Amino acid sequence: MGLEFECIVIEKAEGASAILGHAGFIKTVEDLREAMVGSLPGVKFGIAFAEASGPCLARSDGNDDGLRRQAENSILKIAAGHTFLILFTEAYPINVINNVRNVSEVAAIYCATSNPAQVIVANVGDGRSVIGIVDGLSSGAIESEGDKQNRSKLLRELGYKRG
């Protein structure tokens, strides 16, 4: 049995965010749906979950058909058992991550990001595993005092810090 690695782009609409994680039970999709709906009014999302046994289907749900289809397409490419992908708009990852993390079946969160993301997958014959995530771009420098001021200003404009 050989070991092969593959890098898969999480395809998502402009402005969409992604949460990729590992969970394991047939009710995962429904519980993740409840977590998303309960996180923030108006959040639009699609969820896909790769079963690891039985018929090994990609289960899906959501309240936005386009995001659901994108999640389904990416999870089929990733094809690692018990992996889930949530694509969403009208919220930031920080707005939904705690509800997702608190779903009882969720064992791990690989990423919660608005950046372009790639999934590094190991293929071991009949099964696949998520090995890691490439989240965004590589850092190129240390922030300057001006960069710190811009960061502080942005956090206040977004309402995450008091002015």
N, C-alpha and C positions, 0 to 999 in steps of 0.2 A: 504494500500500500504506500503510495507516494504522498508527498505533501507539497501543495502548490499554493502560492499566494496570489491574490487578486485585489485590485483597488477599484472600488465602485463609487461613482459619484451619486450622492443623494440629489436627485433631480427635483427641484421645487420652483414654484412660481416666484417671480421677483417680489420681494417684500415678505415672503413666507419664512417662518422659522421652523426648526426641526428639533424633535427629541427622539433619540435612538436609545433603546434600552433592551434589557433582558427580563423576561417574566415567564411564568409557566403554569398555565391552567386554561382550560377551555373558556372560562368566563372572563379572561383578561380583557378582551375587546370591549365587552359591556362595562366592565369596571373602569377602564380607561376613559370610555365615553362619559360616564358619570363624573369622573374627576375633571375632565375638561369643561363640561357644562357647568359644574359647580365652581369653577375657578374664577370666571369673569363673564359678566353678561356681554353678549355680542361676539365672543370669540368664534371664529370660523375654523373648522378643522376636519381632517381626515385621518383615520387610524388604520394601520395594517399590522397584522400579527402573523408570524410564520409558525405554524404548528410543527411539533417535532415528533409526533407519533400519530397513529391512526391513519387517516387519509392524507395527512401532511398538507393541509390546505392553507392558503393565505386568507385569513379571516379579516373582515374589514367593517368599519362603521364610520360615522361622522355626520356633520350637518352641512358639508360642502362637497358636492360630487366631484368637482375638479381636484380638490386637495385629496379626497379619498382615492381617486384613480391614480394620482401621482404617488401616493403612499403605497398603494398596491403594486405599482410598477417597480418602485425601488425595492420593496421588501422581497419581491420575486427575484430580483437580480442579486440581492444580498443572500437570500435563501439559507440563512443560518437559523436553525431551530430555536424556537422560543424568543426570537428577536421581534421587537415591535418598533414601529416608526409612527410618530405623530407629526403631521405637517399642519401648521396653523398660521392664521393672520388675525389682525385686530387685537393682538396681545404680544407682549414680550415673553421670552422664556421665564424670566423671573416671576411673572404673573401666574404661571401654571405649574411650575416645577414641583413645588411642595405637594400639591394635590396628586400629581402623577407619582411622585416618590412614595407617597403614603398609601398607594394601592397595595393591598396585602401581597399580591403575587409578584410585584416588581422586586427583582433581586439586584439589579444594577442599572444605572444610567450611564451610557457611554458619552453622550453629549446632549446639550441643550443650547442651541445656537441659532443666530440669524445669519451667520456667515456661510459661505459656500463650504460644503463638507464632503469628505470622501471616507469611505469605510474600508479598512484593510481586513480582508477575509482570508482565512485559511481553508482550503479545500482538502479533506482527508478521505476521499472516496465517496462513501454514502452520506457523509455529513459535512457541515461547514460551521465555522466559528468566527465570530467577530474578534479580531486580534487587537484592533485599535482604530483610532479616528484621526483624520487630518482635519482640523477645524480652522478654517480661514487661511491666512498667509503667515509667513515667517516674520518674526520681529527683526527690525534692522537697526535700531538705535535705542538709547536710553532717553526717556522723556525729558524735555527741557522745562524750565520754569513756566514758559509760555504754554507748553503742552499741558502742564498741571493745571494752570488757570483755565484753559479751554475745557479740560475734563470736568473740573468743578462747575463751570458755567453750564455745560451740557446736562449734568445731573440735576441741577436746579431747574433748568428749562423743562426737563422731562417730569419734574415733580417728585423725584426720588430723594432730594435733599432740600432742606429749608433754605430760603434766600437770605 
